[in-house]
Amino acid sequence: MGNPENLTRLLQFGSLFQNNLNCICGVFYDTAKILYYKQKRKSERLKTPYILKQNDISHVIGLTHYHYKKNKKINLHNGIYLLSKSLTETQALEYYQNNLIGKTKDIHGQSVIIDEDGICFLYKDNATGFHDIAPENYVEPRGRRLPWIRYTIENSKEIYKQDGPSRSLFFYVFEFEIPMSSQSNAIDYFVVVLKSERGKDLKFLTAYPVNKYNQFLNKIEEFYPYQHQAPKI
């Protein structure tokens, strides 16, 4: 039954077509990788090796399934674009104020506020990790991806949630394929983070690209799939 050798034998000698086998191995790998990140995080927090429980494992299997089911990808040729490499900090701030500030809605019809508080996401002090607004802390890749923020909020079906004592965080994810002239296309998992406090609309907090798949799996490990429930009338 629960023997790794039996699983290995089934994958090696079972009557599975090669395409199916490759897909199964990919799903198993992603699930195992998220479990590794969960075990690592909890072991570091407890300062002792953490033994994964069946509940941990079943949760991550559901997380992997949700990612595959809800993930959406768009090629930048389809009307969504990166801003110019020559974009300055001043131009990025102007774009944010002129094109992002205001209200929008996600696919569930929930209101999302983007206000001036969110502008600090364009900055990050690498030494402290804080979003201190200063020219030397301006993050150019975030500025170039400003057009992706509203698009991700309005179109993402892959939404994760994390509940805290005073607020909840929401991860809105969209996969962007960036054409490259000299090599295969690059992939960005673009994450828009919203916060929700009791009785208030969702509010934009930060956004950033994740260009390594394993880093993305590590990001979602602490979250759970968001299942929207329409308000009762």
Backbone bond lengths (Angstrom), bond angles and torsions (degrees), N, CA, C in turn:
res aa  C-N    CA-C-N  psi(-1)  N-CA   C-N-CA  omega(-1)  CA-C   N-CA-C  phi
1 M - - - 1.466 - - 1.524 109.35 -
2 G 1.331 119.74 -94.59 1.453 121.44 -175.06 1.506 113.01 -86.02
3 N 1.312 116.82 57.50 1.462 121.94 -176.73 1.522 109.06 -115.18
4 P 1.353 119.04 123.92 1.462 120.45 179.42 1.523 113.02 -56.65
5 E 1.337 116.90 -32.63 1.464 119.98 -179.98 1.526 110.89 -65.92
6 N 1.330 116.72 -37.09 1.465 119.94 178.27 1.525 111.12 -65.13
7 L 1.334 116.26 -40.06 1.460 120.30 178.12 1.519 110.45 -64.93
8 T 1.324 116.88 -44.71 1.467 120.93 179.02 1.521 110.62 -60.78
9 R 1.327 116.57 -42.68 1.465 121.16 -179.22 1.523 110.70 -64.48
10 L 1.332 116.14 -40.73 1.463 119.89 178.96 1.521 111.19 -62.85
11 L 1.347 116.22 -43.58 1.463 119.78 -179.02 1.521 111.93 -68.47
12 Q 1.332 116.57 -32.90 1.464 120.26 -177.68 1.521 112.56 -79.99
13 F 1.329 116.17 -40.04 1.467 119.07 -169.40 1.528 113.51 -121.11
14 G 1.335 117.42 -2.64 1.459 119.28 178.22 1.518 110.44 -69.74
15 S 1.332 116.49 159.86 1.470 121.02 -176.11 1.528 110.38 -84.21
16 L 1.341 115.27 61.49 1.461 121.38 177.13 1.522 109.50 -104.41
17 F 1.344 116.90 136.02 1.449 119.66 174.42 1.524 109.45 -64.92
18 Q 1.322 116.86 152.06 1.461 120.69 -175.15 1.523 111.94 -58.82
19 N 1.343 117.25 -40.66 1.465 119.89 179.52 1.525 111.21 -62.08
20 N 1.320 116.22 -41.35 1.463 120.12 177.79 1.520 110.77 -65.09
21 L 1.327 115.77 -40.45 1.458 120.47 -179.23 1.526 110.78 -62.53
22 N 1.332 116.65 -43.30 1.466 120.27 178.91 1.527 111.12 -62.03
23 C 1.328 116.15 -40.96 1.466 120.56 179.87 1.527 110.76 -65.87
24 I 1.335 116.48 -44.20 1.465 120.89 179.73 1.520 110.56 -60.88
25 C 1.327 116.28 -45.06 1.469 119.99 -179.69 1.525 110.82 -62.27
26 G 1.343 116.75 -38.01 1.460 120.06 178.29 1.521 112.20 -63.48
27 V 1.339 116.37 -43.29 1.466 120.82 179.02 1.523 110.20 -65.14
28 F 1.338 116.62 -44.53 1.464 120.63 179.06 1.524 111.15 -61.73
29 Y 1.334 116.00 -40.81 1.465 119.78 -178.82 1.525 110.60 -63.60
30 D 1.347 116.69 -47.84 1.467 119.73 -179.04 1.524 110.97 -61.27
31 T 1.326 116.34 -42.17 1.466 120.36 178.96 1.522 110.83 -63.11
32 A 1.334 116.08 -45.69 1.468 120.08 -179.90 1.522 111.32 -64.30
33 K 1.335 116.90 -35.79 1.461 120.41 -179.42 1.530 110.55 -66.73
34 I 1.334 117.32 -43.55 1.466 119.85 178.07 1.522 110.24 -64.08
35 L 1.334 116.77 -39.58 1.470 120.16 177.43 1.524 111.15 -62.80
36 Y 1.330 116.05 -37.13 1.468 119.98 176.76 1.528 110.39 -61.53
37 Y 1.344 116.51 -45.37 1.466 119.89 179.50 1.531 111.13 -64.16
38 K 1.323 116.93 -38.19 1.467 120.47 178.64 1.526 110.29 -64.63
39 Q 1.327 116.35 -47.35 1.464 120.61 179.15 1.521 111.20 -60.77
40 K 1.327 116.95 -42.74 1.461 121.93 -179.37 1.528 110.78 -63.64
41 R 1.334 117.08 -46.00 1.467 120.77 -178.49 1.524 111.08 -63.55
42 K 1.325 116.44 -45.13 1.466 119.44 -177.47 1.524 111.61 -71.01
43 S 1.322 117.14 -34.33 1.468 119.92 177.60 1.518 110.63 -65.59
44 E 1.341 116.70 -41.11 1.464 120.39 178.84 1.526 110.89 -66.37
45 R 1.316 116.85 -38.41 1.466 120.10 -179.39 1.531 111.23 -69.34
46 L 1.336 116.45 -40.03 1.468 120.87 -178.44 1.520 113.05 -84.39
47 K 1.379 114.91 -13.98 1.470 120.65 -176.93 1.533 111.70 59.96
48 T 1.313 115.23 32.05 1.465 122.16 175.67 1.525 107.30 -158.22
49 P 1.334 118.88 150.01 1.467 119.96 -179.62 1.528 111.90 -56.72
50 Y 1.322 115.48 129.58 1.463 120.87 -178.93 1.523 109.54 -97.66
51 I 1.323 116.50 129.50 1.455 122.00 177.74 1.528 108.28 -94.47
52 L 1.325 115.66 118.48 1.456 120.18 -178.86 1.525 110.86 -62.62
53 K 1.320 115.36 139.53 1.458 121.68 178.00 1.531 109.52 -99.45
54 Q 1.330 116.05 162.54 1.462 119.83 178.87 1.522 110.87 -58.07
55 N 1.319 117.24 -34.90 1.458 120.83 178.88 1.528 111.33 -64.42
56 D 1.344 116.58 -38.88 1.469 120.63 175.96 1.524 110.02 -59.97
57 I 1.321 115.29 -45.85 1.463 120.77 -175.10 1.525 111.05 -68.05
58 S 1.328 117.18 -45.14 1.465 119.59 179.94 1.530 110.84 -64.73
59 H 1.341 116.75 -35.46 1.469 120.10 176.85 1.524 110.79 -61.87
60 V 1.323 116.72 -44.86 1.468 120.25 -177.77 1.526 110.86 -69.45
61 I 1.325 118.44 -35.38 1.464 120.38 174.91 1.529 109.56 -59.23
62 G 1.336 116.57 -42.70 1.461 120.63 176.92 1.518 112.21 -65.18
63 L 1.326 116.64 -36.00 1.461 121.84 178.72 1.528 110.47 -65.09
64 T 1.336 116.34 -43.64 1.467 120.97 178.31 1.525 110.50 -63.30
65 H 1.317 116.33 -44.91 1.468 120.74 178.91 1.529 110.57 -59.63
66 Y 1.313 116.75 -44.57 1.465 121.46 -179.58 1.525 110.74 -61.55
67 H 1.333 117.01 -42.96 1.467 120.91 179.19 1.522 110.77 -59.75
68 Y 1.330 117.23 -46.91 1.464 120.25 -179.49 1.530 111.65 -65.34
69 K 1.309 116.10 -37.43 1.464 120.73 -175.98 1.524 112.10 -73.56
70 K 1.318 118.30 -37.45 1.461 122.24 -171.45 1.525 114.26 -100.76
71 N 1.333 117.81 -14.37 1.463 120.68 -175.82 1.523 111.50 -61.18
72 K 1.322 116.17 133.45 1.457 122.42 177.17 1.527 109.16 -128.93
73 K 1.338 115.08 142.75 1.466 120.21 -178.59 1.520 109.37 -127.34
74 I 1.337 115.12 142.37 1.455 120.27 176.07 1.520 108.73 -133.53
75 N 1.329 115.21 140.22 1.460 121.24 175.63 1.526 108.64 -86.60
76 L 1.325 116.37 139.85 1.471 119.96 -175.94 1.520 113.12 -63.69
77 H 1.331 118.07 -12.03 1.456 119.68 176.00 1.527 111.51 -70.91
78 N 1.330 117.20 -16.82 1.462 120.82 -173.81 1.528 112.86 -87.28
79 G 1.322 117.06 41.78 1.457 120.82 173.28 1.515 115.41 87.97
80 I 1.327 117.68 -8.15 1.460 121.58 175.71 1.521 106.80 -102.88
81 Y 1.296 117.39 139.69 1.453 118.86 -168.62 1.522 111.88 -141.81
82 L 1.331 114.01 163.84 1.460 122.63 168.89 1.519 108.13 -92.85
83 L 1.311 117.24 141.56 1.458 119.40 172.46 1.522 109.36 -71.86
84 S 1.318 116.28 164.03 1.460 122.60 -172.23 1.529 112.66 -60.24
85 K 1.337 115.15 148.24 1.465 120.35 174.66 1.526 111.77 -62.66
86 S 1.329 116.12 -22.53 1.469 120.27 -179.97 1.532 112.19 -87.38
87 L 1.335 117.25 5.94 1.462 121.09 -179.83 1.526 110.54 -57.45
88 T 1.320 116.64 127.16 1.464 120.81 179.30 1.530 110.16 -91.65
89 E 1.308 115.26 167.19 1.464 120.32 176.50 1.529 110.57 -58.43
90 T 1.325 116.92 -43.98 1.467 121.21 -179.76 1.521 111.17 -61.11
91 Q 1.334 116.83 -42.76 1.463 120.64 179.47 1.528 111.29 -65.70
92 A 1.331 116.50 -37.19 1.464 120.21 177.99 1.529 110.77 -63.69
93 L 1.329 116.21 -42.47 1.462 120.44 178.64 1.527 110.95 -63.96
94 E 1.324 116.56 -40.42 1.465 120.55 178.51 1.526 110.66 -64.84
95 Y 1.334 116.34 -41.22 1.468 119.90 179.27 1.530 109.77 -62.55
96 Y 1.313 116.80 -44.43 1.468 120.88 179.93 1.528 110.68 -58.88
97 Q 1.324 116.27 -47.38 1.465 120.52 -176.91 1.527 112.09 -68.72
98 N 1.333 117.10 -36.83 1.464 120.65 -174.61 1.527 113.48 -86.43
99 N 1.324 117.84 -25.44 1.459 120.25 -171.25 1.528 115.25 -119.71
100 L 1.313 117.27 -17.03 1.462 118.92 -175.64 1.525 113.88 -111.91
101 I 1.316 117.94 -40.61 1.465 120.38 -175.07 1.531 110.60 -60.04
102 G 1.319 114.27 130.46 1.457 120.68 -179.31 1.514 110.51 141.95
103 K 1.327 116.14 -159.57 1.459 122.12 -179.71 1.520 110.25 -113.90
104 T 1.312 115.99 146.50 1.454 121.79 172.34 1.522 107.51 -143.68
105 K 1.328 117.10 -176.47 1.463 121.49 179.08 1.523 109.90 -134.38
106 D 1.330 115.60 148.55 1.458 119.47 174.79 1.525 109.41 -87.92
107 I 1.343 117.39 -175.85 1.467 120.21 -175.20 1.524 112.19 -66.47
108 H 1.325 117.33 -16.85 1.463 121.31 178.83 1.528 112.29 -92.32
109 G 1.339 116.43 2.27 1.456 120.16 -179.82 1.512 114.30 81.55
110 Q 1.326 116.87 10.98 1.465 120.42 179.15 1.528 110.30 -80.48
111 S 1.320 117.01 135.20 1.461 121.47 -179.94 1.525 110.65 -72.40
112 V 1.319 115.33 138.34 1.466 122.52 178.27 1.521 108.16 -127.51
113 I 1.318 116.27 127.54 1.463 121.99 179.62 1.523 109.68 -99.84
114 I 1.323 115.64 129.60 1.467 121.71 170.65 1.526 106.32 -115.82
115 D 1.318 116.77 114.83 1.464 119.53 -177.12 1.528 110.82 -126.32
116 E 1.327 115.49 -174.24 1.463 120.41 -175.51 1.525 112.62 -65.95
117 D 1.332 117.57 -23.65 1.467 119.54 178.83 1.525 111.52 -60.24
118 G 1.332 115.86 -32.18 1.459 119.92 -175.75 1.512 114.39 -73.53
119 I 1.326 117.22 -10.85 1.463 120.31 -174.95 1.525 112.23 -64.08
120 C 1.331 116.46 -21.71 1.469 119.61 -178.97 1.523 112.17 -67.62
121 F 1.356 118.21 -12.61 1.459 119.24 178.81 1.529 111.64 -63.81
122 L 1.336 116.44 -20.00 1.467 120.73 179.23 1.522 112.47 -72.60
123 Y 1.319 116.98 -6.04 1.468 121.24 -175.09 1.527 109.83 -125.31
124 K 1.323 114.99 145.00 1.465 119.43 173.86 1.518 109.83 -154.23
125 D 1.318 115.67 125.84 1.464 121.97 174.95 1.522 107.19 -84.32
126 N 1.323 116.90 111.47 1.466 120.57 -175.98 1.521 112.62 -63.41
127 A 1.315 116.82 -26.00 1.469 119.89 -178.57 1.525 111.68 -74.88
128 T 1.329 116.55 -38.28 1.467 120.22 -175.57 1.525 113.37 -107.51
129 G 1.343 116.09 -21.57 1.458 119.99 -175.20 1.516 113.68 82.35
130 F 1.348 117.27 -0.70 1.461 121.52 -178.36 1.530 110.71 -83.56
131 H 1.336 115.42 154.69 1.463 121.40 179.26 1.529 109.62 -91.97
132 D 1.316 116.02 63.06 1.463 121.11 179.39 1.527 109.67 -80.00
133 I 1.327 116.39 123.35 1.463 120.71 -177.48 1.519 109.83 -76.36
134 A 1.321 115.15 107.79 1.467 123.24 177.88 1.522 107.00 -158.22
135 P 1.351 117.65 144.16 1.466 120.16 -177.09 1.522 113.87 -52.27
136 E 1.339 117.17 -37.37 1.467 119.53 -177.63 1.530 112.41 -71.70
137 N 1.334 117.09 -13.52 1.467 120.71 -179.53 1.526 113.05 -99.78
138 Y 1.338 117.42 0.32 1.465 120.88 -179.33 1.526 109.91 -62.53
139 V 1.352 116.56 131.75 1.470 122.22 -177.77 1.524 108.27 -105.78
140 E 1.326 115.71 102.49 1.464 121.26 -173.37 1.535 113.79 -59.13
141 P 1.347 120.62 -42.32 1.470 119.33 179.11 1.525 113.23 -59.73
142 R 1.318 117.74 -31.07 1.463 119.82 177.73 1.526 110.67 -71.63
143 G 1.335 116.16 -38.82 1.453 119.65 177.31 1.516 112.08 -61.55
144 R 1.318 116.77 -41.63 1.463 120.55 -178.05 1.531 111.68 -67.76
145 R 1.318 117.41 -23.14 1.469 121.25 -177.03 1.530 112.93 -99.10
146 L 1.318 117.65 14.31 1.466 120.60 178.73 1.534 113.36 -53.95
147 P 1.353 119.85 -39.12 1.474 118.85 -179.86 1.527 113.63 -64.62
148 W 1.325 117.16 -16.10 1.462 119.72 -177.59 1.531 112.62 -79.17
149 I 1.325 117.68 -17.09 1.469 119.87 -171.04 1.525 111.51 -66.81
150 R 1.315 117.00 -56.68 1.466 119.40 179.79 1.532 110.73 -62.20
151 Y 1.320 116.22 -40.64 1.470 119.06 -179.14 1.526 110.59 -59.03
152 T 1.322 116.73 -44.33 1.463 120.62 -179.12 1.523 111.02 -65.77
153 I 1.325 117.11 -45.39 1.471 120.01 179.21 1.527 110.87 -59.84
154 E 1.317 116.90 -43.04 1.462 121.39 -173.00 1.524 113.71 -80.12
155 N 1.339 117.60 -19.86 1.466 119.66 -172.32 1.524 115.57 -121.66
156 S 1.312 118.30 -14.98 1.463 119.88 -175.51 1.528 111.80 -67.69
157 K 1.336 114.76 134.29 1.462 121.93 170.44 1.526 110.85 -104.94
158 E 1.325 115.58 -9.34 1.468 120.98 -179.01 1.533 108.02 -97.32
159 I 1.310 115.61 93.54 1.463 122.06 -173.95 1.527 108.86 -123.71
160 Y 1.315 115.62 130.56 1.465 121.52 179.54 1.526 108.79 -117.74
161 K 1.333 115.46 154.28 1.463 120.32 -176.60 1.522 110.53 -132.85
162 Q 1.316 115.09 145.35 1.464 122.05 174.19 1.528 107.48 -135.37
163 D 1.322 116.85 123.14 1.461 121.38 -178.58 1.518 111.30 -93.50
164 G 1.337 115.94 134.20 1.457 122.04 175.47 1.513 110.16 -119.61
165 P 1.329 117.58 178.19 1.470 120.59 -177.47 1.524 113.87 -64.06
166 S 1.332 117.46 -33.37 1.466 119.44 -176.32 1.525 113.64 -120.59
167 R 1.315 117.53 -11.86 1.457 120.21 -179.37 1.524 109.70 -157.17
168 S 1.324 115.07 164.13 1.462 121.74 174.66 1.520 108.79 -114.88
169 L 1.332 116.08 147.56 1.456 122.17 174.78 1.523 109.18 -109.76
170 F 1.330 115.30 142.62 1.454 121.57 178.30 1.526 108.91 -123.18
171 F 1.328 116.42 132.13 1.459 123.10 174.71 1.523 107.93 -103.13
172 Y 1.325 117.46 115.08 1.465 121.94 172.68 1.529 106.96 -100.99
173 V 1.323 116.85 125.42 1.465 120.96 -171.82 1.521 110.47 -121.53
174 F 1.332 115.83 136.84 1.462 121.53 170.71 1.520 107.87 -141.65
175 E 1.325 114.92 142.61 1.469 120.25 -178.73 1.530 109.03 -98.86
176 F 1.322 115.93 123.11 1.461 121.64 -179.89 1.524 109.88 -110.99
177 E 1.323 115.44 130.30 1.466 121.52 178.31 1.526 108.43 -101.86
178 I 1.328 115.68 120.16 1.462 121.34 -174.99 1.524 109.25 -104.46
179 P 1.341 118.72 114.84 1.466 120.68 179.19 1.526 111.17 -62.24
180 M 1.314 115.86 135.13 1.459 122.52 178.04 1.524 108.08 -120.74
181 S 1.327 116.52 136.70 1.462 120.13 -174.27 1.520 113.07 -74.29
182 S 1.330 117.72 -33.07 1.463 120.22 -171.23 1.524 113.64 -107.97
183 Q 1.326 118.16 -1.29 1.460 119.72 -177.80 1.521 109.54 -155.91
184 S 1.320 116.49 -176.85 1.454 119.72 179.72 1.528 110.23 -64.58
185 N 1.313 115.49 156.18 1.461 120.65 -176.43 1.526 111.55 -59.45
186 A 1.328 115.55 145.05 1.464 121.14 176.76 1.526 109.18 -88.62
187 I 1.322 115.97 149.99 1.460 122.01 179.85 1.525 109.52 -118.16
188 D 1.323 115.87 128.98 1.466 122.33 172.14 1.524 108.71 -115.21
189 Y 1.325 116.31 126.42 1.462 120.04 166.06 1.526 105.57 -89.90
190 F 1.325 115.15 106.81 1.458 119.72 -175.33 1.520 109.11 -93.40
191 V 1.324 115.73 126.19 1.462 122.54 -175.63 1.528 109.41 -113.56
192 V 1.315 116.43 124.67 1.462 122.27 171.99 1.525 107.31 -110.43
193 V 1.318 116.12 123.70 1.466 121.21 -177.32 1.526 109.23 -103.50
194 L 1.318 115.63 124.58 1.458 122.19 175.53 1.523 109.01 -114.15
195 K 1.308 115.82 154.32 1.466 119.74 175.49 1.520 109.26 -120.73
196 S 1.308 114.75 152.40 1.452 120.64 179.72 1.516 109.23 -136.62
197 E 1.318 115.89 123.32 1.455 121.65 173.39 1.520 108.21 -106.75
198 R 1.305 115.62 151.94 1.468 120.76 -172.91 1.537 111.99 -50.41
199 G 1.335 115.10 125.49 1.457 120.71 175.24 1.515 115.22 78.89
200 K 1.332 117.88 5.79 1.463 120.96 -177.51 1.523 110.31 -119.04
201 D 1.358 115.18 159.95 1.456 120.36 176.55 1.525 110.49 -66.88
202 L 1.325 114.83 159.82 1.458 119.99 171.23 1.525 109.07 -62.72
203 K 1.326 116.36 145.35 1.461 120.89 -177.26 1.526 110.08 -134.59
204 F 1.331 115.88 135.57 1.462 121.29 179.29 1.522 110.68 -63.93
205 L 1.335 115.04 132.52 1.461 120.45 -179.60 1.521 111.67 -114.13
206 T 1.330 117.26 -51.41 1.463 120.73 -179.75 1.522 109.01 -163.49
207 A 1.328 115.88 171.46 1.464 121.85 177.06 1.518 108.35 -155.91
208 Y 1.321 115.86 147.61 1.464 119.27 -179.46 1.532 110.16 -163.93
209 P 1.345 116.47 153.62 1.462 120.28 176.15 1.523 110.85 -89.03
210 V 1.318 115.52 145.81 1.466 121.89 172.68 1.524 105.99 -121.68
211 N 1.336 117.22 112.25 1.460 119.28 -173.68 1.521 114.18 -101.86
212 K 1.326 116.85 6.86 1.466 120.41 174.11 1.521 108.32 -121.81
213 Y 1.331 115.85 126.79 1.460 121.02 -172.77 1.522 112.26 -60.29
214 N 1.324 117.53 -41.94 1.464 119.71 179.91 1.528 111.68 -63.86
215 Q 1.330 117.03 -34.50 1.468 120.02 175.69 1.525 110.46 -63.81
216 F 1.325 115.67 -38.24 1.461 119.61 177.42 1.528 110.68 -63.72
217 L 1.337 117.34 -44.80 1.466 120.56 178.03 1.525 110.88 -59.89
218 N 1.326 116.06 -37.51 1.466 120.59 178.00 1.534 110.79 -64.95
219 K 1.340 116.24 -37.39 1.469 120.56 -178.85 1.528 111.88 -63.52
220 I 1.336 117.05 -41.85 1.463 119.42 -172.73 1.528 112.68 -85.00
221 E 1.322 117.83 -6.56 1.471 121.14 -174.37 1.523 112.76 -57.03
222 E 1.331 118.61 -38.74 1.465 121.94 -176.51 1.530 113.21 -82.48
223 F 1.324 117.44 -5.83 1.456 121.50 -175.44 1.529 110.90 -101.33
224 Y 1.318 115.47 172.80 1.459 119.87 172.98 1.530 108.53 -131.71
225 P 1.335 117.77 154.76 1.460 120.27 -178.97 1.524 111.49 -59.44
226 Y 1.307 115.25 134.29 1.461 120.20 -179.90 1.522 109.47 -86.12
227 Q 1.308 116.45 124.66 1.461 122.53 176.23 1.526 107.78 -113.79
228 H 1.326 115.30 108.28 1.468 119.47 -176.30 1.519 110.87 -72.21
229 Q 1.307 115.22 136.34 1.456 121.60 173.89 1.521 108.55 -119.47
230 A 1.316 115.05 120.69 1.466 119.20 -179.94 1.522 109.78 -63.73
231 P 1.334 117.32 140.84 1.474 119.71 179.47 1.522 111.57 -61.94
232 K 1.318 115.69 142.58 1.461 120.74 178.99 1.528 109.94 -74.33
233 I 1.304 114.72 137.99 1.475 120.54 -179.83 1.533 109.55 -97.68
